[in-house]
Each structure stands twice: as structure tokens, then as C-alpha cells.
Amino acid sequence: MAKTEGDIIIKKYANRRLYNTGTSTYVTLEDLAKMVKKGEEFVVQDAKSGEDITHSVLTQIIFEQEAKTTNTLLPISFLRQLISYYGDQMQMVVPSFLEHSMKAFTEQQSQMREQMTRAFGDTPLAKNLQAPIQLMEEQVKRNTEMFHQAMQMFSPFMTPTAPARDVKRPETKDIDDLKEQLRNLQSKLDKL
């Protein structure tokens, strides 16, 4: 797709068709995914209202990409954690953290590709080698630790995710108290 001067505007019509105003052609979500991979910037607008709907269209692309592959990019645990932050007091922090993490990941990926090219040259072997996965996993672990530390700084009274077995959490104590009160009431009713 030809890149035009300024922002590429994609119009989304009520019939769900997408129209690239830069190339004057209809496009698909797959075409938009290719544009993203090429680094082409675009804005998706509702054709009728002019509202910016780029976020929802990009989310739809992710949904479709996840649905059509067996090698999903987003693990279930990550999706659960992400969903749990909606409506939470930390919801404001999550987008900037994810954006920063992805930027750091991209920079590290570029550095590793450069190192692989320097080590193996521009050979088919170098192109087919996977990036050192252990380095990536270690970075992900460090990022996750930093995220948990940041969450605890913003919420110092947050209970740890794995409480000690012999220490009862406040919610458990409240439930036990309620159960005891119910037993007492039941025994009083039985006496009546």
C-alpha cells in the first residue's frame, strides 16, 4: 500500500467495510495488520460520525490474529491479569507500563538481531535462528517484578498474592465470624 503524506485515514462504514483514503481502495483487517507490521501509521475513523475508532479496530485485529493461530501471543494468565485491572485503581498505570515494556522489548529485540547478524553474518542460518529465549524470559521476569513492585508502591496496603498459610486474611476472619454468629442464632432458634 502506498504511503501518503501525513496520516493515512481509514474510513470504516456501517457495513464494516474499511476504505483507505490514501490509496482509494477497500482494505481488510489483514491489510491493516500488514500496514502495522511495516510500521505504517494510520487512523481509523467512523465514516458517519468521524469518531476515532483506531483502538477498537486494532483490538479487533489482535482478536482475529489470536483466533486463527495455535501459537497465541497472549497467554491466558496475562489476559486474566489484564482483565482484572479494568475498574481497578491501578488501571491508569497499566497502559503506560505496557507501552514502556513493549518499547524496551522491541529495543532489545533489535539489539539481539544486530548481535546475531554480527556473529553469523547475513546467512540463512542467522535468519532462521530464534533469539536467545532465555534472555527474553529473564527480561520478562524482571519487567514483571518491576510491575509488582510499582503496584505495591501505589497500593502499600495491598495484600500479598500468596499469603502465608498460617496467617488468616481479613476476609477469611470476617467470614468465620459470620459463620459463628449464624451458628449462635441457629442454636437460639433451636431452643425456642
C-alpha positions as CSV (number, residue, x, y, z in Angstrom):
1,M,0.0,0.0,0.0
2,A,1.3,3.4,-0.9
3,K,2.1,5.7,2.0
4,T,0.7,9.1,1.6
5,E,1.8,12.4,3.0
6,G,0.6,12.9,6.6
7,D,-1.7,10.4,8.4
8,I,-3.3,7.6,6.5
9,I,-7.0,7.8,7.1
10,I,-9.0,4.5,7.1
11,K,-12.8,5.0,7.0
12,K,-15.0,2.3,8.5
13,Y,-18.5,2.1,7.1
14,A,-21.7,0.8,8.7
15,N,-21.4,-2.4,6.6
16,R,-18.0,-3.0,8.3
17,R,-16.0,-2.3,5.1
18,L,-12.8,-0.4,5.5
19,Y,-11.6,2.2,3.0
20,N,-8.1,3.5,2.7
21,T,-8.4,7.2,1.7
22,G,-4.7,7.3,0.8
23,T,-4.9,4.6,-1.8
24,S,-8.6,4.9,-2.6
25,T,-9.1,1.2,-2.1
26,Y,-11.1,-1.0,0.2
27,V,-8.9,-2.9,2.7
28,T,-9.3,-5.8,5.2
29,L,-8.2,-6.2,8.7
30,E,-5.4,-8.4,7.3
31,D,-4.3,-5.5,5.2
32,L,-4.2,-3.2,8.3
33,A,-2.2,-5.8,10.2
34,K,0.3,-5.8,7.3
35,M,0.5,-2.0,7.5
36,V,1.2,-2.2,11.2
37,K,4.0,-4.7,10.6
38,K,5.5,-2.4,8.0
39,G,5.4,0.5,10.5
40,E,2.8,2.5,8.6
41,E,0.8,4.8,10.8
42,F,-2.9,5.2,10.2
43,V,-6.1,6.4,11.9
44,V,-9.4,4.6,11.6
45,Q,-12.5,6.8,11.6
46,D,-16.1,6.0,11.7
47,A,-17.3,7.1,8.2
48,K,-20.5,8.6,9.5
49,S,-19.5,10.3,12.8
50,G,-15.8,10.9,12.1
51,E,-15.1,9.4,15.6
52,D,-11.6,7.9,16.0
53,I,-12.1,4.2,16.4
54,T,-8.5,3.1,15.9
55,H,-8.2,1.4,19.3
56,S,-11.2,-0.8,18.7
57,V,-10.1,-1.8,15.2
58,L,-6.6,-2.6,16.4
59,T,-8.1,-4.7,19.2
60,Q,-10.2,-6.5,16.7
61,I,-7.1,-7.3,14.6
62,I,-5.4,-8.8,17.8
63,F,-8.6,-10.8,18.5
64,E,-8.6,-12.2,14.9
65,Q,-4.9,-12.9,15.0
66,E,-5.2,-14.8,18.3
67,A,-8.2,-16.8,17.0
68,K,-6.5,-18.0,13.8
69,T,-3.3,-19.3,15.3
70,T,-2.4,-22.2,17.6
71,N,0.7,-20.3,18.8
72,T,-1.1,-17.5,20.6
73,L,0.8,-14.4,21.6
74,L,-1.2,-13.6,24.7
75,P,-1.1,-16.3,27.4
76,I,-4.3,-16.9,29.4
77,S,-2.6,-15.8,32.6
78,F,-1.8,-12.4,31.0
79,L,-5.3,-12.0,29.7
80,R,-6.7,-12.8,33.2
81,Q,-4.4,-10.3,34.8
82,L,-5.2,-7.6,32.2
83,I,-8.9,-8.1,32.7
84,S,-8.6,-7.9,36.5
85,Y,-7.1,-4.3,36.1
86,Y,-10.3,-3.0,34.4
87,G,-12.1,-0.8,37.0
88,D,-9.2,-1.2,39.5
89,Q,-7.4,1.8,40.9
90,M,-4.3,0.7,39.0
91,Q,-6.0,0.8,35.6
92,M,-4.4,4.2,34.9
93,V,-0.8,2.8,35.4
94,V,-1.2,-0.3,33.3
95,P,-1.2,1.3,29.8
96,S,2.0,3.3,30.3
97,F,3.7,0.2,31.9
98,L,2.7,-2.0,29.0
99,E,3.8,0.6,26.5
100,H,7.2,1.1,28.2
101,S,7.7,-2.7,28.4
102,M,6.9,-3.2,24.7
103,K,9.2,-0.4,23.8
104,A,12.0,-2.0,25.8
105,F,11.3,-5.4,24.4
106,T,11.4,-4.0,20.8
107,E,14.8,-2.3,21.5
108,Q,16.2,-5.5,23.0
109,Q,14.9,-7.5,20.1
110,S,16.7,-5.1,17.6
111,Q,19.9,-5.4,19.6
112,M,19.8,-9.2,19.6
113,R,19.2,-9.3,15.8
114,E,22.2,-7.0,15.3
115,Q,24.3,-9.3,17.5
116,M,23.1,-12.3,15.6
117,T,24.0,-10.7,12.3
118,R,27.4,-9.7,13.6
119,A,28.0,-13.2,14.9
120,F,26.7,-15.2,12.0
121,G,26.6,-12.7,9.2
122,D,23.7,-12.3,6.8
123,T,23.3,-16.1,6.2
124,P,20.1,-18.2,6.1
125,L,21.2,-19.8,9.4
126,A,21.3,-16.4,11.1
127,K,17.8,-15.5,9.8
128,N,16.3,-18.8,11.0
129,L,17.9,-18.8,14.4
130,Q,15.5,-18.0,17.2
131,A,16.5,-15.1,19.5
132,P,18.0,-16.3,22.7
133,I,14.8,-17.2,24.5
134,Q,16.4,-17.3,28.0
135,L,17.4,-13.7,27.7
136,M,13.9,-12.7,26.8
137,E,12.4,-14.8,29.6
138,E,14.7,-13.2,32.1
139,Q,13.8,-9.7,30.9
140,V,10.1,-10.6,31.1
141,K,10.6,-11.8,34.7
142,R,12.5,-8.6,35.6
143,N,9.7,-6.5,34.0
144,T,7.0,-8.5,35.9
145,E,8.9,-8.0,39.2
146,M,9.2,-4.2,38.5
147,F,5.5,-4.1,37.7
148,H,4.6,-5.8,41.0
149,Q,6.9,-3.5,42.9
150,A,5.3,-0.5,41.2
151,M,1.8,-1.8,42.1
152,Q,2.9,-2.2,45.8
153,M,4.3,1.3,45.8
154,F,1.0,2.7,44.6
155,S,-1.0,0.4,46.9
156,P,1.1,-0.1,50.1
157,F,-1.8,-1.9,51.9
158,M,-2.2,-4.4,49.1
159,T,-2.2,-8.0,50.5
160,P,0.4,-10.2,49.0
161,T,-0.8,-12.5,46.2
162,A,0.3,-15.6,48.2
163,P,-0.5,-15.1,51.9
164,A,1.3,-17.2,54.5
165,R,-0.7,-20.4,55.3
166,D,-0.9,-19.8,59.0
167,V,-2.0,-16.2,58.7
168,K,-5.7,-15.6,58.0
169,R,-6.6,-12.9,55.6
170,P,-9.1,-10.3,56.9
171,E,-11.8,-11.6,54.6
172,T,-11.5,-15.1,55.9
173,K,-11.7,-13.9,59.5
174,D,-14.9,-11.9,58.7
175,I,-16.5,-15.0,57.1
176,D,-15.5,-17.1,60.1
177,D,-17.1,-14.5,62.4
178,L,-20.3,-14.6,60.3
179,K,-20.4,-18.3,60.4
180,E,-20.1,-18.3,64.2
181,Q,-22.9,-15.7,64.5
182,L,-25.1,-17.9,62.3
183,R,-24.4,-21.0,64.4
184,N,-25.3,-19.0,67.6
185,L,-28.5,-17.8,66.0
186,Q,-29.4,-21.3,64.9
187,S,-28.9,-22.7,68.3
188,K,-31.1,-20.0,69.8
189,L,-33.8,-20.7,67.3
190,D,-33.5,-24.4,68.1
191,K,-34.0,-23.7,71.8
192,L,-37.2,-21.7,71.0
